[in-house]
């Protein structure tokens, strides 16, 4: 019985992490797409996403400068189609492997593989 409880707790913990990242990235995507402000919607959305992640004790997502073109192309695709999964996959792919290992976030990488 104890093993089943541990498994259930592990599954729930995994779902919680995945759900926090999904919610945070979705918040960013909606803020960027809906243009709530005259300027700075993506920047504000990314700050909000970071705040959600950090408030749950999870590492932020940093898009490296060398991936800026890929980020912009992914955002244009999202703006045009509202397809969330490619944006989610891109953002998760920006989390370095050493962060994935240190925080035990392997399930995030498995989702996009």
C-alpha positions as YAML, in Angstrom:
chain: A
units: angstrom
residues:
- id: 1
  name: UNK
  ca: [0.00, 0.00, 0.00]
- id: 2
  name: UNK
  ca: [2.85, 2.40, 0.80]
- id: 3
  name: UNK
  ca: [4.34, 1.94, -2.68]
- id: 4
  name: UNK
  ca: [1.01, 2.80, -4.32]
- id: 5
  name: UNK
  ca: [0.79, 5.97, -2.25]
- id: 6
  name: UNK
  ca: [4.35, 6.93, -3.26]
- id: 7
  name: UNK
  ca: [3.50, 6.30, -6.91]
- id: 8
  name: UNK
  ca: [0.32, 8.36, -6.63]
- id: 9
  name: UNK
  ca: [2.21, 11.21, -4.94]
- id: 10
  name: UNK
  ca: [4.89, 11.06, -7.65]
- id: 11
  name: UNK
  ca: [2.30, 11.18, -10.42]
- id: 12
  name: UNK
  ca: [0.49, 14.09, -8.75]
- id: 13
  name: UNK
  ca: [3.76, 15.97, -8.29]
- id: 14
  name: UNK
  ca: [4.63, 15.44, -11.96]
- id: 15
  name: UNK
  ca: [1.19, 16.64, -13.05]
- id: 16
  name: UNK
  ca: [1.48, 19.69, -10.83]
- id: 17
  name: UNK
  ca: [4.83, 20.68, -12.36]
- id: 18
  name: UNK
  ca: [3.57, 20.10, -15.90]
- id: 19
  name: UNK
  ca: [0.39, 22.04, -15.12]
- id: 20
  name: UNK
  ca: [2.33, 24.97, -13.64]
- id: 21
  name: UNK
  ca: [4.55, 25.21, -16.72]
- id: 22
  name: UNK
  ca: [1.54, 24.84, -19.01]
- id: 23
  name: UNK
  ca: [-0.37, 27.55, -17.15]
- id: 24
  name: UNK
  ca: [2.63, 29.89, -17.04]
- id: 25
  name: UNK
  ca: [3.39, 29.51, -20.75]
- id: 26
  name: UNK
  ca: [-0.30, 29.85, -21.60]
- id: 27
  name: UNK
  ca: [-0.46, 33.09, -19.58]
- id: 28
  name: UNK
  ca: [2.52, 34.42, -21.53]
- id: 29
  name: UNK
  ca: [0.97, 33.37, -24.85]
- id: 30
  name: UNK
  ca: [-2.37, 34.99, -24.10]
- id: 31
  name: UNK
  ca: [-0.80, 38.24, -22.94]
- id: 32
  name: UNK
  ca: [1.40, 38.40, -26.02]
- id: 33
  name: UNK
  ca: [-1.40, 37.59, -28.45]
- id: 34
  name: UNK
  ca: [-4.24, 39.63, -26.98]
- id: 35
  name: UNK
  ca: [-2.24, 42.87, -26.84]
- id: 36
  name: UNK
  ca: [-3.60, 44.16, -23.53]
- id: 37
  name: UNK
  ca: [-1.17, 47.07, -23.58]
- id: 38
  name: UNK
  ca: [-0.03, 49.56, -26.20]
- id: 39
  name: UNK
  ca: [3.54, 48.22, -26.05]
- id: 40
  name: UNK
  ca: [5.53, 45.56, -24.23]
- id: 41
  name: UNK
  ca: [2.98, 42.75, -24.29]
- id: 42
  name: UNK
  ca: [5.53, 39.96, -24.84]
- id: 43
  name: UNK
  ca: [7.89, 41.40, -22.22]
- id: 44
  name: UNK
  ca: [5.09, 41.75, -19.70]
- id: 45
  name: UNK
  ca: [3.82, 38.27, -20.49]
- id: 46
  name: UNK
  ca: [7.28, 36.79, -20.00]
- id: 47
  name: UNK
  ca: [7.62, 38.56, -16.66]
- id: 48
  name: UNK
  ca: [4.25, 37.19, -15.58]
- id: 49
  name: UNK
  ca: [5.25, 33.69, -16.75]
- id: 50
  name: UNK
  ca: [8.48, 33.97, -14.77]
- id: 51
  name: UNK
  ca: [6.59, 35.14, -11.69]
- id: 52
  name: UNK
  ca: [4.25, 32.15, -11.83]
- id: 53
  name: UNK
  ca: [7.16, 29.72, -12.17]
- id: 54
  name: UNK
  ca: [9.26, 31.30, -9.44]
- id: 55
  name: UNK
  ca: [6.31, 31.50, -7.05]
- id: 56
  name: UNK
  ca: [6.03, 27.71, -7.36]
- id: 57
  name: UNK
  ca: [9.75, 27.22, -6.76]
- id: 58
  name: UNK
  ca: [10.42, 26.33, -10.40]
- id: 59
  name: UNK
  ca: [13.13, 27.77, -12.64]
- id: 60
  name: UNK
  ca: [12.29, 30.43, -15.18]
- id: 61
  name: UNK
  ca: [12.49, 29.94, -18.93]
- id: 62
  name: UNK
  ca: [15.20, 31.93, -20.68]
- id: 63
  name: UNK
  ca: [15.15, 32.26, -24.46]
- id: 64
  name: UNK
  ca: [18.77, 32.58, -25.56]
- id: 65
  name: UNK
  ca: [19.68, 35.36, -27.97]
- id: 66
  name: UNK
  ca: [20.88, 32.80, -30.53]
- id: 67
  name: UNK
  ca: [17.31, 31.39, -30.62]
- id: 68
  name: UNK
  ca: [15.60, 34.77, -31.06]
- id: 69
  name: UNK
  ca: [14.70, 34.15, -34.72]
- id: 70
  name: UNK
  ca: [13.23, 30.75, -33.86]
- id: 71
  name: UNK
  ca: [11.30, 32.35, -30.97]
- id: 72
  name: UNK
  ca: [9.91, 35.08, -33.24]
- id: 73
  name: UNK
  ca: [8.90, 32.55, -35.90]
- id: 74
  name: UNK
  ca: [7.19, 30.41, -33.26]
- id: 75
  name: UNK
  ca: [5.34, 33.46, -31.94]
- id: 76
  name: UNK
  ca: [4.17, 34.42, -35.45]
- id: 77
  name: UNK
  ca: [2.91, 30.88, -35.91]
- id: 78
  name: UNK
  ca: [1.03, 31.14, -32.62]
- id: 79
  name: UNK
  ca: [-0.42, 34.55, -33.51]
- id: 80
  name: UNK
  ca: [-1.67, 33.21, -36.85]
- id: 81
  name: UNK
  ca: [-3.04, 29.85, -35.74]
- id: 82
  name: UNK
  ca: [-3.50, 29.94, -31.94]
- id: 83
  name: UNK
  ca: [-1.84, 26.50, -31.92]
- id: 84
  name: UNK
  ca: [-0.42, 26.37, -28.37]
- id: 85
  name: UNK
  ca: [1.56, 23.12, -28.56]
- id: 86
  name: UNK
  ca: [4.39, 24.37, -30.84]
- id: 87
  name: UNK
  ca: [4.89, 27.38, -28.57]
- id: 88
  name: UNK
  ca: [4.82, 25.18, -25.47]
- id: 89
  name: UNK
  ca: [7.35, 22.79, -27.03]
- id: 90
  name: UNK
  ca: [9.66, 25.65, -27.98]
- id: 91
  name: UNK
  ca: [9.53, 27.24, -24.54]
- id: 92
  name: UNK
  ca: [10.20, 23.94, -22.78]
- id: 93
  name: UNK
  ca: [13.10, 23.28, -25.17]
- id: 94
  name: UNK
  ca: [14.70, 26.49, -23.86]
- id: 95
  name: UNK
  ca: [15.21, 24.95, -20.42]
- id: 96
  name: UNK
  ca: [18.83, 23.71, -20.33]
- id: 97
  name: UNK
  ca: [19.46, 20.04, -19.60]
- id: 98
  name: UNK
  ca: [21.42, 20.83, -16.43]
- id: 99
  name: UNK
  ca: [18.37, 22.70, -15.06]
- id: 100
  name: UNK
  ca: [16.11, 19.80, -16.04]
- id: 101
  name: UNK
  ca: [18.38, 17.43, -14.11]
- id: 102
  name: UNK
  ca: [18.86, 19.68, -11.08]
- id: 103
  name: UNK
  ca: [15.14, 20.33, -10.63]
- id: 104
  name: UNK
  ca: [14.00, 16.85, -11.64]
- id: 105
  name: UNK
  ca: [11.96, 18.11, -14.60]
- id: 106
  name: UNK
  ca: [12.58, 15.17, -16.95]
- id: 107
  name: UNK
  ca: [8.85, 14.74, -17.52]
- id: 108
  name: UNK
  ca: [8.73, 18.12, -19.28]
- id: 109
  name: UNK
  ca: [11.32, 17.07, -21.85]
- id: 110
  name: UNK
  ca: [9.55, 13.72, -22.29]
- id: 111
  name: UNK
  ca: [6.31, 15.49, -23.17]
- id: 112
  name: UNK
  ca: [7.91, 17.31, -26.10]
- id: 113
  name: UNK
  ca: [10.06, 14.41, -27.30]
...
